[in-house]
């Protein structure tokens, strides 16, 4: 796909859907739908793999060809796997070169980096989201009972430093990282990698074959593997990360811990190869020495200055349908700015080429529309994958048993939902765009269910009061109901400070709930603190987008 490097903006038209339900954000969950970054990393139809041996060495970026010519880089045939992943360009073959300019907000905007250059898992979703297709794995099989999954890796795939990617890298992650008691104590094995309470076992069949064995059926394993969490399996180069592990480098470990200003070997591994729990630190973006399988590799790390820079990976393992090595684009440059308004101005001035995150919002739509002709950009309407714009998630596992019982009461949650005037919020906050909706699949989804989508969305304060009168009839002098603990019924709602539309919506909901006798305190905070409070089970209610 050709990408014009003139300034244009993807304006993401997200419906103003509101919900009150019992879900919460997962760490690293995206706040808006992601754009398709480039033909090598999105929108590709499944295609047969190519034979690298038949490809001419000239089928690469000119800069890489020059490095091959001067002897500083191996020939293309030595850098590609035997069967590269073939990506079919949507609009025909692209041209090598150019810089893709984007903007990051502050020092914690990892989501944009993940979306634009880090979706390289064993498998991935097809571009139309109808199924799973091989990616780093050339093929896979699942047992009939969904307890065993076998992946065949692409022979000859290499990390960005030229070292082979093999089954040993995945086994290292399984046995020495999540299988290590000290490391696991700080990170925990995610539920999707367990069955019947037991973590997955990973076996090396040969250099290019690995088998995942579960203690019971795990029928959604492939689908979960295709989500952002699936990156964990393919981000651990053993040849690099093992130097920070006591089982491989005990003699030099203390010196490395001191040099990195780490507290112990687990923290050292977090800084070099993983991430630090409760913080936005992610080694993929902060450690430029960490090899990767991504199309672009860091040359200026996050936090090293006012830009994050990533240049093409000479060992990238994908080609287009003509056998030309991807990516087409030479470099990605992310300007780092603390204020969203700065990013908007950059876009208006032609300093951002393509981006939706932070920019493609309803609040910004008017200013972009007014400046479209002068700026030479356009709106590109996309269909968002998120089920809603706002999810108000009550903590059903609250540490306080009284609050836990109250939040688990379905009638209580129904009352809060019916007390919300969604249409007014849509009109006031989201300039009339959207419709009242629950946290449910969209009408275009094969899983759409009208009852799930629309139930309890009608604004009915009388019904809400009737339900709450049956639960907590007593009120104080301010009209706030007395909760089951004998105190005024106050809900503390956590929300990220950079999502002004959510804060504005909560300001209206605060009034709706007070009218039915429920007090709300809006607790605006940094995203990392919201994650910490949620992960520590310290919150009453958290607010997130409806994307997971």
Helices and strands as residue ranges (DSSP letters): E 18-21, G 52-54, H 62-69, H 76-79, E 85-87, E 99-105, H 110-117, E 123-125, E 132-134, E 137-142, E 148-153, H 167-171, I 172-177, H 181-187, G 191-193, E 194-195, E 198-199, E 201-206, E 209-213, H 221-225, G 228-234, H 238-241, G 242-244, H 246-259, H 265-272, H 283-286, E 296-300, E 307-312, E 318-320, E 331-337, H 340-348, H 362-370, H 372-375, E 390-394, H 401-408, H 410-418, H 422-429, H 450-454, H 461-471, E 490-496, H 500-515, E 519-525, H 527-535, E 541-544
